[in-house]
Amino acid sequence: MTTPIKHARPEDLAAAADTLAAAFEHYPWTRYVIPESGYADRLRELQGLYLDYAHTHGLVAVTVDRDGVIAVLPPEAPAPGQGVIDRILELHGDRAARLEHTEPPPHAWRLETLGVRPDSQGRGYASALITFAVREVAQRGGSLIALETSDPRNVRLYERHGFVIDAQRDDPERPPIWRLTATLNDSAPDSARTRR
């Protein structure tokens, strides 16, 4: 059965942020970069900030029940405003120095986040959202999508959708980070297939 996906509207973003907060509650990287004090509230607000930015400058899509969310940004997306940056740093508190910014490959769209509520996982939501986003990026003229993840299960998910690992960073002091990319082929608007 096909999972219905739609472009998020402004009124979807609060529920989408709740979904991402639930999905990332135990995620290694967010646990590493967000203080334990007030973790859930900090995580929820950060997700809201990121979604607002992505909705304005890129693409946010949700399952119709809003239990799955994906956000993708084009290569020309501007930097967030100073007020947003200041609030992000404040929410990260004394762990802000742990944040890393790596530049994606030139001209790559960035898959910024993908999350499914824990009680809705296993229903194909993540795959449906990836397929939707890949198709949308191709229709908008994109030819490359890049992402980073700290969970090996996510690596396997993305590989099933044609993404390949092009970098990996391992450090015993922090979670690992895999960077994956997918090159879109000419038929992606119709099929969302990628080539390796």
Sequence and secondary structure as in RCSB ss.txt:
>XXXX:A:sequence
MTTPIKHARPEDLAAAADTLAAAFEHYPWTRYVIPESGYADRLRELQGLYLDYAHTHGLVAVTVDRDGVIAVLPP
EAPAPGQGVIDRILELHGDRAARLEHTEPPPHAWRLETLGVRPDSQGRGYASALITFAVREVAQRGGSLIALETS
DPRNVRLYERHGFVIDAQRDDPERPPIWRLTATLNDSAPDSARTRR
>XXXX:A:secstr
    EEE  GGGHHHHHHHHHHHTTT HHHHHHS STTHHHHHHHHHHHHHHHHHHHSEEEEETTSSEEEEEE T
T     HHHHHHHHHHHGGGGGG      STT EEEEEEEE GGGTTSSHHHHHHHHHHHHHHHTT  EEEEEES
 HHHHHHHHHTT EEEEEEEETTEEEEEEEEEEE TTHHHH  EE 
